[in-house]
Amino acid sequence: MESKADRKDQLRKRFEELVLRYTNDVPLVYSFWAEIETKYSRKLRHYHNLHHLENLLELLIEVKSLIKDWDVTLFALFYHDLVYNPARRDNEEKSAQCAEKRLESINFPKRGIDKCVKMILATAGHADAGDDDINLFTDADLAILGCDPARYTGYTEQVRKEYRIYPDILYKPGRRKVLQHFLNMERIFKTDYFYNKFETLARKNLNSELMAL
């Protein structure tokens, strides 16, 4: 079984290999990773951390053959939660802005930058983006909703810890709104792959949590 350190090291190597395809500035690449590791390792992050990136990468590798712009998707993965403050509502926008700046600094193609930004912004509402790559990415980001009930409960506990600055009287109504948002969707998962794999259990998990709040 891989250790936590091994998994993080593999994630780092994956990121460095990705960036080195577009720049020879090794110190810059190292500084990019240092920023990512620092941000995702902050104590307030109980779910939106490096482990989340590791799990998301595993899911996306499963559907790599369906993804047209693999490098764009990988950059979106690493930067989509770079800025995460439970007290703010512009985390996706701030994260997208950071990604845009970093990608511009390595002369990543403009079309790819624009798509990466759209991909990150799409994680705010997880609606159908009309783009297969973006839908695969946001579906993978939501896969935790359709995991086994014990793991789902662990996820809800981690999210609650991230929002511990709010008392239940404020947190629970907000959480109910989030749960209802997903349950009101015709399909939580836009792509057939993730729909077939996670949709049924995701709705059961969401309904169970909603009833318990």
Secondary structure, DSSP 4 states (H G I P E B T S, - for coil): ---HHHHHHHHHHHHHHHHHTT---HHHHHHHHHHHHHHHT-TT-SSSSHHHHHHHHHHHHHTGGG-S-HHHHHHHHHHTTSS--TT-S-HHHHHHHHHHHHHHHTT--HHHHHHHHHHHHGGGT----S-HHHHHHHHHHTGGGGS-HHHHHHHHHHHHHHTTTS-HHHHHHHHHHHHHHHHTSS-SS-SHHHHHHHHHHHHHHHHHHHHH-
